[in-house]
Amino acid sequence: MLLNCDLGESYGSWTMGLDAEVMPHIDQANIACGFHGGDPLTMRRTLALAAEHGVRIGAHPAYPDLVGFGRRPMNLSADEIIANLHYQVAALEGMANSQQLELEYVKPHGALYNDMMAKQEVRQAIMQAVASYHKPLSLMLQATPEAEQHRQEAEEFGLSLQFEAFADRCYDDDGKLLSRSKPGAVHDRGRMLVQVEQLQRDGTVTTVSGHVIKLQADTLCVHGDNLEGVQAIQAIRALVDGN
């Protein structure tokens, strides 16, 4: 199972995350494209870090909501979603190509990601955007019990998917992430490592109520916003690699 992390989200003098400390321990970097975080210099530096450590590159586009860090839903039409994604993905791909790097996939950010999982019309627009890009890219989305339905939807566009699970989030009984407003929504390091081991060994997670559900995950989302998060990623890396 691969490890992916949202990176390149600093903007101007505002620093977000410990990208240099995280990059050596992950397989996939989801790089912000300027609409929720990231600026041209940050994007270039993050791409160079990924190249230095042999990390795969993905675009991390968002709603055009820089002030709200892309966490506020927006009522965009399908055409607007497609245009916004093409604009952001193309920006990152152009900068990657200038460093002789290739973009491999797209993972939406924040509210756009949440709307993708909750609203079929948003998911369809995102799938169409990725599928109609000028080169083949895969789409990363959350592994849920509806994975087979999502795969069938993607097949209509000739689109390949990567399903991700979350190391530090508790799952609700429906296979979705437990709302952050509820107790226990975010795991401490001990519970995080137990969940990663279970996913690695059995392809399952234990929900908030103790039910065991199967999740087909290709990649595991980790977060390196602070030193404790980086240390957790190092422990997850060792666990996934069997060290």
FIDRENSE-978469 format. One line per field, with one value per residue (C-alpha): residue number from 1; residue in one letter; chain; x, y, z. Coordinates in nm, 3 decimals, m for minus. Example, Ala and Ser with C-alpha at 12.3 -4.5 7.8 and 13.67 -1.06 7.14 Angstrom:
// residues 2
num = c(1	2)
residu = c(A	S)
chaine = c(A	A)
u = c(1.230	1.367)
v = c(m0.450	m0.106)
w = c(0.780	0.714)
//
This chain:
// residues 243
num = c(1	2	3	4	5	6	7	8	9	10	11	12	13	14	15	16	17	18	19	20	21	22	23	24	25	26	27	28	29	30	31	32	33	34	35	36	37	38	39	40	41	42	43	44	45	46	47	48	49	50	51	52	53	54	55	56	57	58	59	60	61	62	63	64	65	66	67	68	69	70	71	72	73	74	75	76	77	78	79	80	81	82	83	84	85	86	87	88	89	90	91	92	93	94	95	96	97	98	99	100	101	102	103	104	105	106	107	108	109	110	111	112	113	114	115	116	117	118	119	120	121	122	123	124	125	126	127	128	129	130	131	132	133	134	135	136	137	138	139	140	141	142	143	144	145	146	147	148	149	150	151	152	153	154	155	156	157	158	159	160	161	162	163	164	165	166	167	168	169	170	171	172	173	174	175	176	177	178	179	180	181	182	183	184	185	186	187	188	189	190	191	192	193	194	195	196	197	198	199	200	201	202	203	204	205	206	207	208	209	210	211	212	213	214	215	216	217	218	219	220	221	222	223	224	225	226	227	228	229	230	231	232	233	234	235	236	237	238	239	240	241	242	243)
residu = c(M	L	L	N	C	D	L	G	E	S	Y	G	S	W	T	M	G	L	D	A	E	V	M	P	H	I	D	Q	A	N	I	A	C	G	F	H	G	G	D	P	L	T	M	R	R	T	L	A	L	A	A	E	H	G	V	R	I	G	A	H	P	A	Y	P	D	L	V	G	F	G	R	R	P	M	N	L	S	A	D	E	I	I	A	N	L	H	Y	Q	V	A	A	L	E	G	M	A	N	S	Q	Q	L	E	L	E	Y	V	K	P	H	G	A	L	Y	N	D	M	M	A	K	Q	E	V	R	Q	A	I	M	Q	A	V	A	S	Y	H	K	P	L	S	L	M	L	Q	A	T	P	E	A	E	Q	H	R	Q	E	A	E	E	F	G	L	S	L	Q	F	E	A	F	A	D	R	C	Y	D	D	D	G	K	L	L	S	R	S	K	P	G	A	V	H	D	R	G	R	M	L	V	Q	V	E	Q	L	Q	R	D	G	T	V	T	T	V	S	G	H	V	I	K	L	Q	A	D	T	L	C	V	H	G	D	N	L	E	G	V	Q	A	I	Q	A	I	R	A	L	V	D	G	N)
chaine = c(A	A	A	A	A	A	A	A	A	A	A	A	A	A	A	A	A	A	A	A	A	A	A	A	A	A	A	A	A	A	A	A	A	A	A	A	A	A	A	A	A	A	A	A	A	A	A	A	A	A	A	A	A	A	A	A	A	A	A	A	A	A	A	A	A	A	A	A	A	A	A	A	A	A	A	A	A	A	A	A	A	A	A	A	A	A	A	A	A	A	A	A	A	A	A	A	A	A	A	A	A	A	A	A	A	A	A	A	A	A	A	A	A	A	A	A	A	A	A	A	A	A	A	A	A	A	A	A	A	A	A	A	A	A	A	A	A	A	A	A	A	A	A	A	A	A	A	A	A	A	A	A	A	A	A	A	A	A	A	A	A	A	A	A	A	A	A	A	A	A	A	A	A	A	A	A	A	A	A	A	A	A	A	A	A	A	A	A	A	A	A	A	A	A	A	A	A	A	A	A	A	A	A	A	A	A	A	A	A	A	A	A	A	A	A	A	A	A	A	A	A	A	A	A	A	A	A	A	A	A	A	A	A	A	A	A	A	A	A	A	A	A	A)
u = c(0.000	0.133	0.146	0.016	0.027	m0.114	0.183	0.285	0.011	0.222	0.140	0.369	0.498	0.243	0.391	0.170	0.310	0.660	0.707	1.083	1.051	0.756	0.876	1.139	0.874	0.592	0.524	0.282	0.274	m0.061	0.056	m0.165	m0.230	m0.285	m0.661	m0.663	m0.291	0.036	0.196	0.434	0.751	0.606	0.490	0.835	1.008	0.767	0.817	1.193	1.159	0.947	1.206	1.486	1.312	1.159	0.801	0.513	0.336	m0.036	m0.236	m0.440	m0.700	m0.971	m1.261	m1.136	m1.133	m0.790	m0.922	m1.111	m0.833	m1.072	m1.281	m1.605	m1.846	m1.925	m2.220	m2.033	m2.180	m2.028	m1.863	m1.711	m1.576	m1.421	m1.262	m1.133	m0.973	m0.814	m0.672	m0.514	m0.391	m0.238	m0.053	0.106	0.178	0.350	0.573	0.643	0.738	0.983	1.167	1.138	0.874	0.547	0.210	0.037	m0.296	m0.546	m0.675	m0.931	m0.893	m1.118	m1.478	m1.436	m1.325	m1.615	m1.866	m1.716	m1.790	m2.136	m2.281	m2.293	m2.318	m1.994	m1.821	m1.932	m1.798	m1.464	m1.441	m1.518	m1.255	m0.980	m1.083	m1.091	m0.749	m0.497	m0.303	m0.413	m0.432	m0.593	m0.834	m0.784	m1.095	m1.203	m1.234	m1.590	m1.836	m1.957	m1.620	m1.766	m2.028	m1.756	m1.546	m1.839	m1.895	m1.527	m1.535	m1.793	m1.525	m1.238	m1.089	m0.869	m0.915	m0.696	m0.885	m0.747	m0.800	m0.713	m0.462	m0.571	m0.950	m1.216	m1.474	m1.850	m2.065	m2.153	m1.786	m1.755	m1.530	m1.675	m1.761	m1.494	m1.771	m1.807	m1.581	m1.302	m1.311	m0.933	m0.713	m0.417	m0.095	m0.167	m0.508	m0.369	m0.106	m0.360	m0.583	m0.294	m0.189	m0.547	m0.575	m0.239	m0.314	m0.686	m0.802	m1.056	m1.124	m1.315	m1.585	m1.680	m1.937	m1.699	m1.818	m1.555	m1.596	m1.387	m1.213	m1.021	m0.745	m0.457	m0.305	m0.311	m0.349	m0.116	m0.072	0.250	0.126	0.354	0.647	0.420	0.257	0.595	0.692	0.363	0.436	0.776	0.610	0.349	0.624	0.807	0.484	0.384	0.736	0.740	1.033)
v = c(0.000	0.340	0.646	0.979	1.324	1.669	1.901	2.233	2.420	2.710	3.051	3.352	3.409	3.164	2.817	2.506	2.164	2.022	1.921	1.863	1.638	1.442	1.382	1.112	0.886	0.890	0.750	1.010	1.390	1.560	1.910	2.216	2.410	2.763	2.774	2.676	2.697	2.692	2.958	2.927	2.924	2.673	2.451	2.457	2.379	2.096	1.939	1.955	1.783	1.509	1.457	1.440	1.159	0.974	1.053	1.029	1.355	1.426	1.745	1.859	2.099	2.273	2.510	2.868	2.952	3.071	3.257	2.952	2.705	2.527	2.393	2.575	2.416	2.611	2.567	2.540	2.408	2.101	2.321	2.539	2.236	2.096	2.430	2.490	2.145	2.175	2.516	2.392	2.057	2.220	2.472	2.199	1.978	2.264	2.332	1.961	1.923	2.213	1.993	1.686	1.537	1.369	1.419	1.088	1.150	1.398	1.412	1.686	1.885	1.975	2.063	1.959	1.612	1.591	1.698	1.444	1.166	1.291	1.424	1.217	1.524	1.666	1.328	1.293	1.639	1.562	1.228	1.398	1.664	1.410	1.180	1.467	1.603	1.586	1.297	0.993	1.059	0.854	0.993	0.937	0.911	0.762	0.387	0.314	0.024	0.198	0.142	m0.090	0.170	0.435	0.203	0.147	0.522	0.572	0.300	0.502	0.770	0.525	0.651	0.459	0.510	0.495	0.428	0.578	0.503	0.733	0.644	0.892	0.903	0.690	0.534	0.548	0.237	0.333	0.320	0.698	0.904	0.984	1.354	1.563	1.703	1.364	1.226	0.997	1.119	1.159	0.875	0.915	0.750	0.418	0.374	0.505	0.231	m0.036	0.080	0.084	m0.268	m0.391	m0.232	m0.376	m0.723	m0.770	m0.488	m0.389	m0.121	m0.134	0.132	0.357	0.097	m0.196	m0.331	m0.462	m0.349	m0.423	m0.137	m0.186	0.071	0.127	0.414	0.551	0.922	1.057	1.409	1.591	1.925	1.919	1.729	1.475	1.406	1.352	1.107	0.924	0.899	0.750	0.488	0.413	0.382	0.127	m0.066	m0.074	m0.181	m0.452	m0.304)
w = c(0.000	m0.106	0.119	m0.011	0.147	0.064	0.012	m0.141	0.045	0.172	0.026	0.026	0.378	0.523	0.584	0.587	0.665	0.690	0.328	0.339	0.643	0.500	0.145	0.220	0.375	0.118	m0.229	m0.369	m0.329	m0.385	m0.475	m0.435	m0.754	m0.624	m0.567	m0.196	m0.120	m0.304	m0.521	m0.818	m0.607	m0.360	m0.644	m0.803	m0.474	m0.392	m0.734	m0.686	m0.347	m0.502	m0.775	m0.519	m0.331	m0.626	m0.519	m0.765	m0.847	m0.835	m0.876	m0.575	m0.720	m0.519	m0.539	m0.603	m0.230	m0.123	0.182	0.310	0.221	m0.015	0.272	0.184	m0.064	m0.380	m0.614	m0.945	m1.268	m1.431	m1.695	m1.423	m1.235	m1.552	m1.646	m1.293	m1.279	m1.623	m1.531	m1.207	m1.337	m1.644	m1.427	m1.217	m1.517	m1.698	m1.400	m1.360	m1.726	m1.690	m1.439	m1.663	m1.433	m1.524	m1.356	m1.279	m1.106	m0.962	m0.604	m0.533	m0.212	0.080	0.002	m0.361	m0.245	0.001	m0.264	m0.506	m0.258	m0.160	m0.488	m0.803	m1.028	m0.885	m0.910	m1.272	m1.358	m1.193	m1.372	m1.702	m1.632	m1.561	m1.846	m2.099	m2.005	m2.288	m2.130	m1.927	m1.554	m1.278	m1.019	m0.646	m0.434	m0.104	m0.066	0.053	0.027	m0.294	m0.464	m0.727	m0.824	m0.850	m1.064	m1.301	m1.326	m1.409	m1.674	m1.867	m1.907	m1.965	m1.639	m1.395	m1.020	m0.712	m0.389	m0.070	0.297	0.587	0.855	1.120	1.080	1.244	1.014	1.062	1.020	0.660	0.559	0.540	0.767	1.107	1.127	1.297	1.519	1.688	1.964	1.844	1.485	1.474	1.596	1.826	1.710	1.881	1.720	1.392	1.376	1.470	1.183	0.935	1.038	0.996	0.652	0.549	0.682	0.618	0.393	0.659	0.918	1.245	1.264	1.555	1.667	1.637	1.302	1.062	0.700	0.394	0.213	m0.109	m0.067	m0.308	m0.112	0.241	0.316	0.585	0.722	0.808	0.935	1.242	1.393	1.562	1.226	1.061	1.335	1.282	0.909	0.985	1.206	0.937	0.674	0.890	0.951	0.582	0.482	0.749	0.941)
//
